[in-house]
Every structure is written in C-alpha cells, then in structure tokens.
Amino acid sequence: PPAAQPRPRRAVLLLREDAPGGEPRHFAQFSALLRLFTAALPGHAVSVLRTRGDAGLCEQAAWVGGAEVVLSPHGAHLLNALWMEPHA
C-alpha cells in the first residue's frame, strides 16, 4: 500500500457572529491580523470559522479538532481547547 500522506497542520481563527447583545465578536484590523497569523505559522492551513452560539457539542469539537493553534476574541470559544490534541 502507498505511504500515508502527512496530515496538514491546521490553525483556526474563531469568530462569533451572534454574541449575546447582538454584537459580533471580531478583532480590530482583522485583515492585518489574518496576514500576521498566517505569516507566523508557515506550513499551517489557516482557516477562519464564523460560529454561532447554538452550535451542538460535536460541531464545536469539529471546529478545533486537529488544529495545533486556535485564536479567538471570544473567551468562551477557548473552552473548545478541551477537544484539541495534546501539545497543540
């Protein structure tokens, strides 16, 4: 059988679109931040996920599953680090 391909390295930016009070949680100067985040993590596939508060547990785990790095301006997002691999 052919050798297994290495899994791509993953970095995720989580943005919440429907925060309580109707204010989405974003980073100031998002475009500049995304360029810096991408440049700081060569070899990583950087994805931006716009989330909602009513997402189920499995969906939330999938947001960060396999990611080595997660960045979010919304503190509750960081609880999803529970679903990340050890040493991520």
C-alpha positions as CSV (number, residue, x, y, z in Angstrom):
1,P,0.0,0.0,0.0
2,P,1.1,3.6,-0.6
3,A,2.6,5.5,2.3
4,A,0.1,7.6,4.2
5,Q,0.2,11.3,3.5
6,P,1.1,13.5,6.5
7,R,-1.9,15.3,7.9
8,P,-1.8,19.1,7.1
9,R,-1.0,21.3,10.0
10,R,-4.1,23.4,11.0
11,A,-4.6,26.8,12.6
12,V,-8.1,28.2,13.3
13,L,-9.4,31.7,13.9
14,L,-12.8,31.5,15.5
15,L,-15.2,34.5,15.2
16,R,-18.6,34.5,16.9
17,E,-21.3,36.1,14.8
18,D,-24.2,36.1,17.2
19,A,-22.8,37.0,20.6
20,P,-25.3,38.0,23.4
21,G,-26.5,41.5,22.9
22,G,-26.3,41.3,19.2
23,E,-22.6,42.4,18.9
24,P,-20.5,40.1,16.8
25,R,-17.0,39.5,18.4
26,H,-14.3,40.5,16.0
27,F,-10.7,41.5,16.0
28,A,-9.8,45.1,15.2
29,Q,-7.9,45.3,11.9
30,F,-8.9,41.8,11.1
31,S,-7.2,41.7,7.6
32,A,-3.9,42.7,9.1
33,L,-4.2,40.2,11.9
34,L,-5.0,37.4,9.5
35,R,-1.9,38.2,7.4
36,L,0.3,38.2,10.6
37,F,-1.3,35.0,11.9
38,T,-0.7,33.3,8.5
39,A,2.9,34.6,8.2
40,A,3.7,33.5,11.8
41,L,2.5,29.9,11.1
42,P,4.3,28.8,7.9
43,G,3.2,25.3,6.9
44,H,-0.2,25.6,8.5
45,A,-3.5,25.8,6.7
46,V,-5.2,28.8,8.4
47,S,-9.0,28.8,8.4
48,V,-11.5,31.4,9.6
49,L,-14.7,29.9,11.1
50,R,-17.6,32.2,11.8
51,T,-19.6,30.5,14.6
52,R,-23.0,30.7,16.3
53,G,-23.9,30.2,19.9
54,D,-26.4,27.4,19.3
55,A,-23.9,25.0,17.7
56,G,-24.0,21.5,19.1
57,L,-21.2,19.9,21.0
58,C,-20.0,17.8,18.1
59,E,-19.9,20.8,15.8
60,Q,-17.9,22.8,18.4
61,A,-15.4,19.9,18.8
62,A,-15.0,19.8,15.0
63,W,-14.1,23.5,14.9
64,V,-10.8,22.8,16.7
65,G,-10.3,19.1,16.1
66,G,-6.9,18.5,14.6
67,A,-5.9,22.2,15.0
68,E,-2.5,23.0,16.5
69,V,-3.3,26.6,17.1
70,V,-6.6,28.4,17.9
71,L,-7.1,32.1,18.2
72,S,-10.4,33.9,19.2
73,P,-11.5,37.2,20.7
74,H,-14.4,35.4,22.4
75,G,-13.3,33.7,25.7
76,A,-16.0,31.0,25.6
77,H,-14.5,29.8,22.3
78,L,-11.3,28.9,24.1
79,L,-13.2,26.3,26.2
80,N,-13.1,24.3,22.9
81,A,-9.4,23.7,23.6
82,L,-10.7,20.7,25.5
83,W,-11.1,19.0,22.1
84,M,-7.7,19.8,20.8
85,E,-4.9,17.2,20.6
86,P,-2.4,17.1,23.5
87,H,0.5,19.5,23.0
88,A,-1.4,21.6,20.4
